[in-house]
Amino acid sequence: YPVSSLGIQWYHYTEPVALAADAPQGATTITLVHDPGLAVGEIVTVDEKTDPDLTMWNPDRSPPGNASRGWFGEYDRPIGQVMEVKAVHGTSISFTTPLHLGLLTRYAAHLVRLSNDPGGPVVPAVRYAGIEDLRVSGGEGGDGGGNIHLFAAAYSWVKDVESDRSSGSSVNLDGAFRCVLRDSYLHSTVDPNPGGAGYGVALDNYAADNLAENNVSWNFNKVLVMRTTGGGNVIGYNYMEDGWGAGYPTIVEDGLNASHMTTSHDELFEGNQSFNFD
């Protein structure tokens, strides 16, 4: 059975709070128009509307108004990052990590807190939780389901796990912050087709500063996807092979890649064995 929903299903956010000034790349402090009641240690998201200098939408598949612009992030806000509040001094908010890309007020940059419901009460991220020494098989639900799914988790981990025969990601770090996937064997989807059911490792929804190290991801449609991730993620010393499609078995699929949804950025791949890097 699947082990899923470690954390909250965080496709919803509280009422956003706008940035009062531009925040440059590398900044660890932003200024808001008001403090919504942030707490030290809280996990939040900062993001902005499409910056045409950085993001190009497919005019046929994702024209203005199309729902696909809201997949794996807030609608039409493909640049964002999950961050942890370090200090609050009035409207000045400091974070434990720097901004991997700058955020601009002309693109309506804002901060949102996590919630289970649109505009609902704040729900804290799960912290310091782990899944270890376990085999999981047969998770269902397609994209958003699968075998192991960490929603809005921080400082959490998946270690020494075998995960197979999932319909949905084998392991998904979804809006995760400083989480770790390591020393695990992920393999053999039951649905080797595009659409999310046949993916090995997925990082989604502004996930930032996570680590995937010393894993095997084998026999999926795509062995790894990053969809609107927030930067600082490290994919290191993994073996990733045999990405294919049931309807196109002779066409090479994506291997190591930081793509499959705009606009992932500032990610590190090091020491992996794989194919077709995108």
C-alpha positions as CSV (number, residue, x, y, z in Angstrom):
1,Y,0.0,0.0,0.0
2,P,1.2,3.5,-0.5
3,V,2.8,5.6,2.2
4,S,1.7,9.1,1.2
5,S,0.7,12.5,2.6
6,L,3.6,13.1,4.9
7,G,2.6,16.7,5.5
8,I,-0.3,18.6,4.1
9,Q,-1.7,18.6,0.6
10,W,-0.7,22.2,0.1
11,Y,-2.1,23.2,-3.2
12,H,-3.8,26.0,-1.2
13,Y,-2.4,29.0,0.4
14,T,-3.6,31.7,2.8
15,E,-4.2,35.3,1.6
16,P,-1.0,36.6,0.0
17,V,1.0,39.5,1.3
18,A,2.8,41.7,-1.3
19,L,6.4,42.6,-1.2
20,A,6.9,46.3,-0.5
21,A,10.2,46.4,-2.4
22,D,12.2,44.4,-4.9
23,A,14.2,41.6,-3.3
24,P,17.5,40.8,-5.2
25,Q,18.9,37.4,-5.9
26,G,20.9,36.3,-2.9
27,A,18.9,38.3,-0.4
28,T,18.0,36.7,2.9
29,T,15.6,39.5,3.9
30,I,12.4,40.8,2.3
31,T,10.1,43.7,3.2
32,L,6.3,43.1,3.1
33,V,3.5,45.6,3.0
34,H,2.4,44.2,6.4
35,D,3.2,41.3,8.7
36,P,0.5,38.6,8.5
37,G,1.6,37.1,11.8
38,L,4.5,35.1,10.7
39,A,6.3,32.9,13.2
40,V,10.0,32.1,13.5
41,G,10.6,28.6,11.9
42,E,7.5,28.9,9.7
43,I,7.7,27.4,6.2
44,V,6.3,29.8,3.5
45,T,6.4,30.4,-0.2
46,V,7.5,33.5,-2.1
47,D,6.7,33.8,-5.8
48,E,5.9,36.2,-8.6
49,K,3.9,36.4,-11.8
50,T,5.4,35.5,-15.1
51,D,8.6,37.5,-16.0
52,P,8.8,37.2,-19.8
53,D,12.6,37.6,-19.6
54,L,12.8,34.3,-17.7
55,T,9.7,32.3,-18.7
56,M,8.1,31.4,-22.0
57,W,4.7,29.6,-22.1
58,N,3.8,27.4,-25.0
59,P,1.3,29.6,-26.9
60,D,-0.7,26.5,-28.1
61,R,-0.8,24.4,-24.9
62,S,-0.6,27.2,-22.2
63,P,-2.1,30.4,-23.6
64,P,-3.3,33.1,-21.1
65,G,-6.2,31.8,-19.0
66,N,-5.3,28.1,-19.6
67,A,-5.4,26.0,-16.4
68,S,-1.9,24.5,-17.1
69,R,-0.3,27.8,-16.0
70,G,-1.4,26.8,-12.5
71,W,0.0,23.4,-12.4
72,F,2.7,22.8,-9.7
73,G,2.5,26.4,-8.3
74,E,0.2,29.3,-7.9
75,Y,-1.6,30.3,-11.1
76,D,0.7,32.1,-13.6
77,R,3.5,32.3,-10.9
78,P,6.1,30.0,-12.2
79,I,9.0,31.5,-10.3
80,G,9.0,30.9,-6.5
81,Q,10.8,29.3,-3.6
82,V,9.9,27.6,-0.4
83,M,11.7,29.3,2.5
84,E,11.9,29.2,6.3
85,V,11.4,32.2,8.5
86,K,14.4,33.1,10.6
87,A,13.4,36.4,12.2
88,V,10.5,38.9,12.0
89,H,11.1,42.6,12.7
90,G,8.0,44.4,11.8
91,T,7.5,44.0,8.1
92,S,11.1,42.9,7.6
93,I,11.3,39.1,7.3
94,S,14.6,37.2,7.3
95,F,15.0,33.7,6.0
96,T,17.5,30.8,6.7
97,T,18.4,30.5,3.0
98,P,18.9,33.1,0.3
99,L,16.7,33.9,-2.6
100,H,17.9,31.8,-5.6
101,L,16.3,34.3,-8.0
102,G,15.3,37.9,-7.3
103,L,11.6,38.8,-6.9
104,L,10.2,42.0,-8.4
105,T,7.3,44.1,-7.3
106,R,6.4,44.9,-11.0
107,Y,5.6,41.2,-11.2
108,A,3.4,41.3,-8.1
109,A,5.9,39.3,-5.9
110,H,4.2,38.1,-2.8
111,L,4.5,35.7,0.2
112,V,1.9,33.1,1.0
113,R,1.5,30.8,4.0
114,L,0.4,27.2,3.9
115,S,-3.1,26.0,4.3
116,N,-5.3,23.0,3.5
117,D,-8.0,25.2,2.0
118,P,-8.0,28.3,-0.2
119,G,-7.7,31.3,2.2
120,G,-8.0,28.9,5.1
121,P,-6.2,28.8,8.4
122,V,-2.4,28.4,8.5
123,V,-1.3,24.8,8.7
124,P,2.3,24.3,9.9
125,A,4.6,22.1,7.8
126,V,5.6,18.7,9.1
127,R,9.2,18.8,10.3
128,Y,11.8,16.2,11.2
129,A,9.7,13.2,10.1
130,G,11.2,10.2,8.2
131,I,10.3,7.0,6.4
132,E,13.1,4.4,6.6
133,D,13.8,0.7,6.0
134,L,10.5,0.0,4.2
135,R,9.2,-1.5,1.0
136,V,6.1,0.2,-0.5
137,S,4.3,-1.0,-3.6
138,G,1.2,-0.4,-5.6
139,G,0.4,3.2,-4.7
140,E,-2.3,4.7,-6.8
141,G,-3.9,8.1,-7.6
142,G,-1.7,9.2,-10.5
143,D,0.0,12.5,-10.3
144,G,-0.5,13.7,-6.7
145,G,-0.6,10.1,-5.5
146,G,1.9,7.4,-6.0
147,N,3.9,5.6,-3.3
148,I,5.6,8.2,-1.1
149,H,4.5,11.8,-1.2
150,L,5.9,14.5,1.1
151,F,3.7,17.5,1.0
152,A,5.0,20.7,2.5
153,A,7.5,18.9,4.7
154,A,10.7,20.3,6.1
155,Y,13.9,18.6,7.3
156,S,12.3,15.3,6.6
157,W,13.7,12.2,4.8
158,V,13.2,9.0,2.9
159,K,16.0,6.5,3.4
160,D,16.7,2.8,2.6
161,V,13.3,2.4,0.9
162,E,12.3,0.1,-2.0
163,S,9.4,1.6,-3.9
164,D,7.9,-0.1,-6.9
165,R,4.8,-0.5,-9.1
166,S,3.4,2.9,-8.4
167,S,0.8,4.8,-10.4
168,G,2.0,8.2,-9.6
169,S,5.5,9.3,-8.5
170,S,7.5,6.7,-6.7
171,V,8.8,9.5,-4.4
172,N,7.6,13.1,-4.6
173,L,9.1,16.0,-2.7
174,D,6.2,18.4,-3.2
175,G,6.7,21.9,-1.8
176,A,9.4,20.4,0.4
177,F,12.2,22.3,2.1
178,R,15.6,20.8,3.1
179,C,14.3,17.2,2.8
180,V,16.4,14.2,1.8
181,L,15.9,11.1,-0.4
182,R,18.8,8.8,-0.2
183,D,20.0,5.2,-0.4
184,S,16.8,4.0,-2.0
185,Y,15.7,1.7,-4.9
186,L,12.8,3.1,-6.9
187,H,11.6,1.1,-9.9
188,S,9.1,-0.4,-12.3
189,T,6.0,1.8,-12.7
190,V,2.8,0.1,-13.8
191,D,2.0,3.1,-16.2
192,P,5.0,4.0,-18.3
193,N,3.3,6.9,-20.0
194,P,3.3,10.7,-19.8
195,G,0.9,12.4,-17.5
196,G,2.4,11.9,-14.1
197,A,1.5,8.3,-13.3
198,G,4.8,6.9,-14.5
199,Y,7.4,9.1,-13.0
200,G,10.2,8.0,-10.6
201,V,11.4,11.0,-8.6
202,A,9.5,14.3,-8.7
203,L,10.2,17.7,-7.1
204,D,7.2,20.1,-7.4
205,N,5.6,23.3,-6.1
206,Y,8.7,25.5,-5.5
207,A,10.5,22.7,-3.6
208,A,13.9,24.1,-2.5
209,D,17.2,23.1,-1.0
210,N,16.4,19.3,-1.0
211,L,18.9,16.5,-1.6
212,A,18.5,13.2,-3.6
213,E,21.6,11.2,-3.2
214,N,22.8,7.6,-3.9
215,N,19.5,6.3,-5.3
216,V,18.5,4.1,-8.2
217,S,15.6,5.3,-10.3
218,W,14.9,2.7,-13.0
219,N,12.2,1.7,-15.4
220,F,9.8,4.6,-15.4
221,N,8.4,6.9,-18.1
222,K,10.6,9.7,-16.7
223,V,13.1,8.8,-14.1
224,L,13.2,12.4,-12.7
225,V,11.1,15.5,-13.1
226,M,11.3,19.0,-11.6
227,R,8.2,21.1,-12.0
228,T,8.4,24.7,-10.9
229,T,11.0,24.1,-8.3
230,G,12.6,26.8,-6.2
231,G,16.4,26.1,-6.6
232,G,19.1,24.9,-4.4
233,N,18.1,21.2,-5.0
234,V,20.9,18.8,-5.4
235,I,20.7,15.5,-7.4
236,G,23.9,13.7,-6.6
237,Y,25.5,10.3,-7.2
238,N,22.4,8.5,-8.4
239,Y,21.9,5.8,-11.1
240,M,19.0,6.6,-13.4
241,E,18.2,4.5,-16.4
242,D,15.4,3.2,-18.7
243,G,13.0,6.0,-19.1
244,W,10.6,5.0,-21.9
245,G,7.0,5.3,-23.1
246,A,4.7,2.4,-23.7
247,G,3.4,4.1,-26.9
248,Y,6.9,5.0,-28.2
249,P,9.3,2.4,-26.9
250,T,12.1,3.3,-29.4
251,I,12.2,7.1,-28.5
252,V,14.6,8.1,-25.7
253,E,12.8,9.8,-22.8
254,D,14.2,12.4,-20.4
255,G,16.8,11.1,-18.0
256,L,18.3,13.7,-15.6
257,N,16.3,16.8,-16.1
258,A,15.3,20.0,-14.3
259,S,12.4,20.4,-16.6
260,H,8.8,19.2,-17.4
261,M,7.3,22.4,-16.1
262,T,8.6,26.0,-16.2
263,T,10.6,27.6,-14.4
264,S,12.9,25.5,-12.3
265,H,16.2,27.2,-11.7
266,D,19.5,27.1,-9.9
267,E,19.6,23.3,-9.5
268,L,22.8,21.1,-9.2
269,F,23.4,17.7,-10.8
270,E,26.6,16.1,-9.8
271,G,28.2,12.6,-10.2
272,N,25.1,10.9,-11.6
273,Q,24.9,8.1,-14.2
274,S,22.1,8.7,-16.5
275,F,21.0,9.5,-20.1
276,N,19.6,12.4,-22.0
277,F,20.2,15.3,-19.7
278,D,17.7,18.1,-20.2
